[in-house]
Amino acid sequence: MKGLLTFLAGFGVACAFALLTRGRARGMGVRGAAAATGITRLDLNSASQADLEALGIESTLADRIVEQRPYRNKLELLERYVVGQALYEQIKDRVSVGSDEATKPIQVAS
């Protein structure tokens, strides 16, 4: 009986770990190991592509984020279709936009 309980406890832990890491391994834009680098918050308008990659964002998406600058707020990542909803949900608490950009007037092509 004790052996069965030990087996079930180990199996439960393995299943929980698999569920927690599953979304990262599906190619949603964030690398699993790199997402835990300890970087807390990056400014979307000043972070380098390497900084964004260190946050766990794939190279092609980091390049797209840099190309679409400036941002007035981080929701523009979704509004401009720069990243998808799944990636945005993973990075939204780790990115920001400086207050200088948020107060600038919108540039309209003439």
SERO-4910 file (N, C-alpha, C, O; in steps of 0.05 Angstrom, whole numbers):
BEGIN
 pado doro    nc1    nc2    nc3   cac1   cac2   cac3    cc1    cc2    cc3    oc1    oc2    oc3
  Met    A     16    -24      0      0      0      0     17     25      0     12     44    -15
  Lys    A     38     25     17     56     49     18     70     54     -9     73     77    -16
  Gly    A     77     33    -23     90     35    -49     71     47    -69     80     63    -86
  Leu    A     46     39    -68     26     50    -87     22     80    -82     20     95   -101
  Leu    A     21     88    -57     17    117    -51     41    133    -60     38    155    -70
  Thr    A     65    122    -56     89    136    -66     89    139    -96     96    160   -106
  Phe    A     81    118   -110     80    119   -139     60    140   -148     65    156   -166
  Leu    A     36    140   -136     15    159   -143     24    188   -138     18    206   -154
  Ala    A     38    193   -116     47    220   -110     68    229   -131     66    252   -140
  Gly    A     86    212   -138    106    218   -158     93    223   -185    101    241   -199
  Phe    A     74    207   -192     60    210   -217     45    236   -218     45    250   -239
  Gly    A     33    244   -196     18    269   -195     37    293   -199     30    312   -213
  Val    A     60    292   -186     80    314   -189     89    315   -218     91    337   -229
  Ala    A     95    293   -230    104    292   -258     82    304   -277     89    319   -296
  Cys    A     58    297   -272     36    308   -289     32    338   -285     28    352   -305
  Ala    A     34    347   -261     32    376   -256     54    391   -270     49    412   -282
  Phe    A     79    381   -268    101    394   -281     98    395   -311    103    415   -324
  Ala    A     88    373   -323     83    371   -352     62    392   -360     66    404   -381
  Leu    A     41    395   -345     21    415   -352     31    443   -350     24    460   -366
  Leu    A     48    449   -330     59    476   -327     77    484   -350     78    507   -357
  Thr    A     93    465   -360    112    471   -381    102    467   -409    116    474   -428
  Arg    A     78    456   -412     68    449   -438     64    472   -457     71    470   -480
  Gly    A     52    495   -447     47    518   -464     72    530   -475     72    540   -498
  Arg    A     94    530   -460    119    542   -469    132    526   -491    145    537   -509
  Ala    A    128    500   -491    141    483   -510    126    481   -537    136    469   -556
  Arg    A    103    493   -538     86    491   -563     94    511   -584     81    512   -605
  Gly    A    114    528   -579    121    548   -600    104    572   -599     98    583   -621
  Met    A     94    581   -576     78    605   -574     94    630   -575     83    652   -572
  Gly    A    120    628   -579    136    652   -580    155    655   -557    173    672   -558
  Val    A    151    641   -535    168    644   -512    183    617   -507    170    596   -505
  Arg    A    209    619   -505    225    596   -499    223    590   -469    225    608   -453
  Gly    A    219    565   -461    214    558   -434    237    566   -415    232    579   -395
  Ala    A    262    558   -421    284    564   -403    291    593   -402    297    604   -381
  Ala    A    289    607   -425    296    635   -426    276    653   -413    282    675   -405
  Ala    A    251    643   -410    230    659   -398    235    664   -368    224    682   -356
  Ala    A    252    648   -356    258    650   -328    286    662   -323    300    654   -305
  Thr    A    294    682   -339    321    693   -337    323    713   -314    346    721   -308
  Gly    A    301    722   -302    303    741   -280    299    769   -289    298    787   -272
  Ile    A    296    775   -315    290    802   -324    261    808   -316    243    793   -322
  Thr    A    258    831   -303    231    836   -293    214    853   -312    192    845   -318
  Arg    A    224    876   -321    207    893   -338    225    908   -358    245    921   -350
  Leu    A    218    906   -383    232    920   -404    215    941   -417    190    938   -420
  Asp    A    227    964   -424    213    985   -439    213    977   -468    234    974   -480
  Leu    A    189    975   -480    187    966   -508    200    985   -527    208    977   -549
  Asn    A    202   1011   -520    213   1031   -538    244   1033   -536    256   1046   -553
  Ser    A    256   1022   -515    285   1025   -513    300    998   -511    324    998   -513
  Ala    A    286    977   -506    299    951   -504    311    942   -530    298    945   -551
  Ser    A    334    930   -530    346    920   -554    333    893   -561    319    881   -545
  Gln    A    339    884   -585    328    858   -593    340    836   -575    325    817   -568
  Ala    A    365    839   -568    377    819   -550    364    819   -522    360    798   -510
  Asp    A    356    843   -512    342    844   -487    315    830   -488    307    815   -470
  Leu    A    301    834   -510    275    821   -514    278    791   -516    262    775   -506
  Glu    A    299    782   -530    305    753   -532    312    742   -505    304    719   -499
  Ala    A    326    757   -488    333    748   -461    308    745   -444    308    729   -425
  Leu    A    288    760   -451    262    758   -437    248    732   -444    230    723   -430
  Gly    A    256    720   -467    245    694   -475    229    696   -501    216    677   -509
  Ile    A    230    719   -515    216    723   -540    233    713   -563    257    719   -564
  Glu    A    221    698   -581    236    688   -604    248    711   -620    237    733   -620
  Ser    A    269    705   -634    284    725   -649    267    740   -670    268    764   -672
  Thr    A    250    726   -685    234    739   -705    213    757   -693    207    779   -704
  Leu    A    202    750   -670    182    767   -657    196    791   -644    185    813   -644
  Ala    A    219    787   -633    234    809   -621    241    830   -642    239    854   -637
  Asp    A    249    820   -666    255    838   -688    230    853   -697    232    877   -702
  Arg    A    207    840   -697    182    854   -704    175    875   -684    165    897   -691
  Ile    A    179    869   -658    173    889   -637    190    914   -641    181    936   -639
  Val    A    216    910   -647    234    932   -650    227    949   -675    227    973   -674
  Glu    A    219    935   -697    212    949   -722    187    966   -719    185    987   -733
  Gln    A    168    959   -702    143    973   -700    143    996   -680    122   1007   -675
  Arg    A    166   1003   -670    167   1025   -650    160   1052   -663    162   1055   -687
  Pro    A    151   1071   -648    147   1072   -619    119   1062   -611    101   1061   -627
  Tyr    A    117   1055   -586     92   1046   -574     83   1066   -554     99   1076   -538
  Arg    A     57   1072   -553     46   1090   -533     38   1075   -508     39   1086   -486
  Asn    A     31   1050   -511     25   1032   -489     30   1003   -498     31    998   -522
  Lys    A     32    985   -479     39    958   -486     16    943   -500     21    923   -514
  Leu    A     -8    953   -498    -31    940   -512    -29    943   -542    -41    929   -557
  Glu    A    -12    963   -551     -8    966   -580      5    941   -592      4    938   -617
  Leu    A     18    925   -576     29    900   -587      6    883   -599     10    870   -620
  Leu    A    -17    883   -586    -40    869   -597    -55    885   -618    -63    874   -639
  Glu    A    -59    910   -613    -74    927   -631    -62    929   -659    -76    930   -679
  Arg    A    -36    928   -660    -21    929   -686    -15    901   -697     -1    899   -718
  Tyr    A    -24    881   -683    -19    853   -691     11    846   -692     20    831   -709
  Val    A     26    858   -674     55    852   -672     59    825   -660     76    809   -669
  Val    A     44    818   -639     45    792   -626     16    782   -622     -3    798   -623
  Gly    A     14    757   -618    -13    745   -614    -21    746   -584     -5    753   -567
  Gln    A    -45    739   -579    -56    740   -552    -41    722   -533    -36    730   -510
  Ala    A    -34    698   -542    -21    679   -524      6    690   -514     13    689   -491
  Leu    A     22    701   -533     48    712   -525     44    737   -508     59    741   -489
  Tyr    A     25    754   -515     20    778   -499     14    771   -470     24    784   -452
  Glu    A     -3    751   -466    -10    742   -439     15    734   -424     17    737   -399
  Gln    A     34    722   -437     59    712   -424     78    735   -417     93    733   -398
  Ile    A     78    757   -433     98    778   -429     87    804   -418    103    821   -410
  Lys    A     61    807   -416     49    832   -409     58    843   -382     59    868   -378
  Asp    A     65    826   -363     74    836   -337    104    841   -336    114    851   -316
  Arg    A    118    835   -358    147    838   -359    156    860   -379    179    864   -383
  Val    A    137    874   -391    143    896   -409    127    921   -401    107    919   -388
  Ser    A    138    944   -410    124    969   -404    131    989   -426    147    983   -444
  Val    A    119   1012   -424    125   1034   -442    131   1059   -425    115   1065   -407
  Gly    A    153   1072   -430    160   1096   -414    139   1118   -416    125   1120   -436
  Ser    A    137   1134   -396    116   1155   -396    121   1176   -417    102   1190   -425
  Asp    A    146   1180   -426    152   1199   -447    137   1193   -473    126   1211   -485
  Glu    A    137   1168   -480    123   1160   -505     93   1162   -502     79   1169   -522
  Ala    A     83   1156   -479     54   1157   -475     42   1184   -478     19   1187   -484
  Thr    A     58   1205   -473     48   1232   -474     53   1246   -501     43   1268   -505
  Lys    A     68   1234   -519     74   1246   -545     49   1245   -562     33   1226   -560
  Pro    A     45   1265   -579     21   1265   -597     25   1243   -618     47   1236   -625
  Ile    A      3   1233   -628      3   1212   -649     11   1225   -675      1   1246   -682
  Gln    A     29   1212   -689     38   1222   -715     20   1211   -737     16   1186   -738
  Val    A      9   1228   -753     -9   1220   -774      4   1226   -801     14   1248   -805
  Ala    A      4   1207   -819     16   1212   -846     -1   1232   -861    -26   1232   -859
  Ser    A     12   1250   -876     -3   1270   -891      2   1266   -920     -9   1282   -936
***
